[in-house]
Amino acid sequence: MSMSQSAMIGVSDATRNVLDEADCAARCDAKVLITGESGVGKEIVARIVHQRSARANAQLVSINCAGVPDSLLESELFGHVRGSFTGAYRDKRGWLETANGGTIFMDEVGEMSLRMQAMLLRFLETGEIQRVGSDSRMAPLNVRVITATHRRLLDAIAEKDFREDLYYRLNVVHIEVPPLRERREDVPLLMTHFLRVFSDAHRRPLAEVSAEAMAYLTDYTWPGNVRELKNITERLVLKCRAGRIDVDALPIEVTCARQRVETVTAAGPAEQSLHEELFTRLVQGTETFWSGVYEPFMTRDLTRRTVRELIRLGLEHTRGNYKLLVTTFNMPPDDYKKFLNFLQKYQCHVPFQGFRMMRPGRQPDATDVKEVVGA
């Protein structure tokens, strides 16, 4: 199987229900709205609907409405004519024309501006498009429209961010994809699938996951859903050396979550937050900030808020000393600038002044000033 997952893998009742709904949607040409949290596999469901429909031999065009600036989305969606704007050196057909006879999948449709929503609504009502810069409309297109969003569109309607008439145009067949935490039975199958995919891609031997490690993975809440599982699996494939993945190889967010559950079960409601567990792991262990925090943050397995709270806790520990925080988090002293640059680039930097135990009348020294500017 290719790197991009083309089938919805799982044995849970929730997965079977989604596949049944996709089958029903495939038997007609009605518009489909797919909803669910980020990373649950909404595009995979759209592909299943297309591949099982009468349009399977025609093209499926996939676009992410959140990934294209509004100034370009109109041209990309409807096309443009030569000379309509700077850089338009030739006529160009848009995604809707490209999908004629087939299907267009519009992900994150909830991020469209109100202006683009009005233009999409007009196309849905007439099937006609007008290229940017053209004076005439083209003949109606035969395109099936499948949309997806992680947003609650009814809330967006109430806040005047999404058109109610467009919502009811799109929401003919509704498929809700449940989060991975509601279909935990699927985790071992997904893990096995991604282990094979990334072992082949990186030319590594296929690793075995221990029963205890799989229990940790199955119990994890997966806030990033299947996308997070995929990222973690690739990381494990790259780091695995012994051909076996045990608990000590798992990311900190997975093991901390399991330990938190065990602590609550044994000792009642007392519970550490994730940033407190990260802090304990860094201070009491040998794992570095780069492997235990930076890597999961860059793969979106940790949030900016968690990293910022971790830094805040660290500054309390070092009394506002960022240089001491570098070694506290098991980084070499030479990583000081690199550490501060990372924090500032991703808005995780916390002002140190409030953590300093300053004597009355003490003035900030040169080190203080350097830390403010991230030198």
Protein Blocks (a to p, Z undefined) as FASTA:
>chain_A
ZZbdcbdcdjbfklmmmmmmmmmmmmpcbdcddeddehilpmmmmmmmmmmmmklmmccd
dddfklpcfklmmmmmnopaehkaghiabccddfklmmgoiacddehkllpcfklmmmmm
mmmmnopacdehiabdcdddddddddddfbdfklmmmnopacfklmmmmmmbccddddfk
lmmmlmmmmmmmmmmmmmmmnopacddddfklmmmmmmpgolnlmmlmmmmmmmmmmmpm
nlpacfklpcfklmmmmmmmmmmmmnojadcdfklmmmmmmmmmmbdfklmmmmmmmnop
acfklmmmmmmmmmmmnnopaklmmmmnopafklmmmmmmmmmmnopaccfklmpccdeh
iacdfklmmmmnoZZ
